Amino acid sequence: MNISQAAEQTGVSAKAIRYYESIDLIAPARRAGNGYRDFNDNDIHMLRFVARARGLGFSVAEVSDLLALYQDHDRASAQVRGMAQGAISRIEEKIAELQSISTVLSDLVERCQGDDRPNCPILDDLAGGA
């Protein structure tokens, strides 16, 4: 199948597939006689793996490590578990950061009259005056 079909089946954009090939995250697809990429079932499986891992918050470097572990049948699951725990920690930090931002924005919205007057605590805060 061609790159458009692979993108459709995996949820990974054609641009991302090309990028993942260029950084050797995934093996380049074979080329058909016309020079176009020709993806097989294993390629699709690996792209789905990458998409799922990225969707769960793993970095590209971590996905590379996870792919290597996935293909190593002598791997220790403790290593994979540790990587997942690290991802959880980063996600929880991001959640806390976003909650803090939401609290600040909610306070600013509460203080803004939202009427025809020019006074706006939101803009004042953005300008560093609040």
C-alpha positions in Angstrom: 0.0 0.0 0.0 1.1 3.6 -0.6 1.9 6.2 1.9 -1.5 7.8 1.8 -3.2 4.4 2.5 -0.6 3.7 5.3 -1.4 7.1 6.8 -5.1 6.5 6.7 -4.8 3.0 8.3 -2.5 4.1 11.1 -3.5 7.7 11.9 0.1 8.8 11.3 0.3 11.6 8.7 2.3 11.0 5.5 4.6 13.9 6.6 5.2 12.2 10.0 5.9 8.8 8.3 8.5 10.5 6.1 10.0 12.2 9.2 10.1 8.9 11.1 11.9 7.3 8.2 14.4 10.2 7.9 15.4 9.9 11.6 15.5 6.0 11.4 12.7 5.6 13.9 11.1 3.2 11.5 12.7 1.3 8.6 12.1 3.0 5.3 9.3 1.2 3.3 10.3 -0.7 0.3 9.9 1.0 -3.0 7.6 -0.2 -5.7 8.7 -0.3 -9.3 7.3 3.2 -9.7 9.5 4.5 -6.9 6.7 5.0 -4.4 6.8 3.6 -0.9 5.2 0.3 -0.6 4.1 -0.5 3.0 3.4 -4.0 4.1 1.5 -5.4 7.2 4.6 -5.2 9.4 5.2 -1.6 8.4 1.6 -0.8 9.4 2.0 -2.6 12.7 5.1 -0.6 13.5 3.4 2.7 12.6 0.4 1.8 14.8 2.9 1.1 17.6 4.5 4.4 17.1 1.2 6.3 16.9 -0.1 4.6 20.1 3.2 5.3 22.0 3.2 9.0 20.9 -0.4 9.3 21.8 0.4 8.1 25.3 3.0 10.8 25.7 6.3 9.1 24.9 8.9 11.2 23.1 10.3 10.2 19.8 13.5 9.1 21.5 11.5 7.0 24.0 9.5 5.5 21.2 12.7 4.4 19.6 13.7 2.7 22.8 10.3 1.1 23.2 10.5 -0.2 19.6 13.9 -1.7 20.4 12.5 -3.3 23.6 9.5 -4.6 21.7 11.7 -6.3 19.2 14.0 -7.8 21.9 12.3 -10.9 23.2 14.9 -11.1 26.0 13.9 -7.7 27.4 13.1 -7.0 31.0 9.6 -5.6 31.5 11.0 -3.5 34.4 12.7 -1.3 31.8 9.4 -0.7 30.0 7.6 -0.2 33.2 10.2 2.5 34.3 9.7 4.3 31.0 5.9 4.3 31.5 6.3 5.6 35.0 8.5 8.4 33.8 5.8 9.3 31.2 3.2 9.3 33.9 5.3 11.7 36.0 5.6 14.1 33.1 1.9 13.9 32.3 1.0 14.6 36.0 3.4 17.6 36.0 1.8 18.9 32.8 -1.7 18.4 34.3 -0.7 20.4 37.4 0.8 23.2 35.2 -2.4 23.3 33.1 -4.6 23.4 36.2 -2.5 26.3 37.5 -3.0 28.2 34.2 -6.7 27.5 34.3 -7.0 28.9 37.8 -5.2 32.1 36.8 -7.3 32.5 33.7 -10.5 31.8 35.6 -9.6 34.5 38.1 -8.9 37.0 35.3 -12.1 36.2 33.6 -14.0 36.6 36.9 -12.4 40.0 37.4 -13.2 41.2 33.9 -16.5 43.0 33.5 -16.9 42.0 29.9 -18.8 45.2 29.1 -18.2 48.2 26.8 -15.7 49.8 29.0 -12.0 49.7 28.1 -10.8 48.4 31.5 -9.6 44.8 31.2 -7.8 43.0 33.9 -6.9 40.2 31.4 -5.0 42.6 29.1 -3.5 44.4 32.2 -2.2 41.0 33.4 -0.8 40.1 30.0 1.0 43.4 29.9 2.5 42.7 33.3 0.5 45.4 35.1 -1.6 43.2 37.4 
